[in-house]
Amino acid sequence: MFKKLIIVFLLASSFTFAQVLKQDTLQFIDYKNPFWEEIQKSSEDFLKKPVVKQLTLKMDFKGKDIPKSIDEFTKVWYNDPVSQAWTNTCWDFCTTSMFESEIFRIHNRKVKLSEMWTAYWEFIEKAKRFIQERGNSLFAEGSQSNAVNRIWKKYGVVPEESYTGLLPGQKFLDQHKMFEEMSNYLDYVKKNDFWNEEVVLQTLKDIMNHYMLTPPDKFTYQGKEYTPKTFLNEVVDLNLDDYVDVISILEPGYWKQIAYDVPDNWWKDSSYYNVPLDAFMDAIKGAIKKGYSVALGGDVSEPGLYSYENVAMIPDWDIPSKYINDKSRQFRFSNGTTSDDHGIHLVGYEIKDGAWWFLIKDSGSGARNGKAKGYYFFHEDYVKLKMMVFQVHKSAIEDLLKKFKK
């Protein structure tokens, strides 16, 4: 009897132990419900409006003798093209690139500078003006080439390696959410008459520091410690007052300095040297031929500009070349078909069949579509009709500047 009890106990224990070992477990799966997905897709397709494909009007370049490669051009030195990605800071990229070329031309030094440093402090300056004018000053992403000079004079500048504006692991610059947040905050400031400059500016800095990190107060470059101001003075070493902006607009009258009446000139700068169109073009050609690069600003929303061909021309069904003059240029600026929408860096030239072509370094995304990544080939007619303003070292256009009254 005792032996039977032991056997029964052992069997019961074994059964209990086996039960413990065979407990149910769990799993994590990528659960799908195909029939529900089919229902959703069917409903969405039924409610979806038919998409009418919109075609874009562009010039047909078949048979046109256009440049095929950047190697055809006589070039100044410049850093390789970089992308502005999801920012509207072309003005910053093209002018920074021009100053990099100038550092090499004057000092024979190759330096890559931070565009995002300039953009950061330009936002701060725009916000200051917004506060001082109680919301009646434009707060936007665009600006002008001479904003770079102004920012560097006040804040200095840093090399790109010290401030990229990129978050850890981020491949491309992206400021669209940051700008939306900043704009919404300033809308709140205006709506509530909250004009405490210190608080508002610190809030905007906090937003930017979150999206593009905090710009450095000091840094090490090639084994030496700098501040932004000492780096500007010792490494960049350019006299920023030596750079001038030239424009050609018929309406205000030529041979005087004027304000460029576009939203991106938000601080109402009136130092632009206004010259006739032929003088404008001669100045650009003379500058690049003498080895000076040029920061250009103007309109790139034309059917003769096609990124997949890396080319910008004016088709004769728009306006024949012989009719491109001061009047046709002013007409387009006055009716808004020529706008101030992009900044680019002119870095080379070629003369084909008596016509000038300019090599353009472009930070915009479209410049990456063609074979020459980061470039366009601009025919002189396109510059003549659609490029409104340029910045260059004053020694490149000394004869032009002499014609202005002191």
ABEGO torsion letter per residue (X at the ends): XAAAAAAAAAAAAAAAAAAAAABBBBBBBBBBBAAAAAAAAAAAAAABBBBBBBBBBBBBABGBBBBABAAABBBBBBBBBBBAEBBBAAAAAAAAAAAAAAAAAAAGBBBBBBAAAAAAAAAAAAAAAAAAAGGABBBBABBBAAAAAAAAAAAEBBBAAABAGBBBGBABBBAAAAAAAAAAAAAAAAAAGBABAAAAAAAAAAAAAAAAEBBBABBBBGGBBBBAAAAAAAAAGBBAAABBBBBBBAAAEBGBBBBBBBAABAAGBAABBBBBAAAAAAAAAAAAAAGBBBBBBEBABBAABBAAAGBBBBBAAABBAAABBAAAAAAAAAAGABBBABBBBBABBBBBGGBBBBBBBBABAAAAABABBGBBBBBAAAAAAABABBBBBAAAAAAAAAABBX
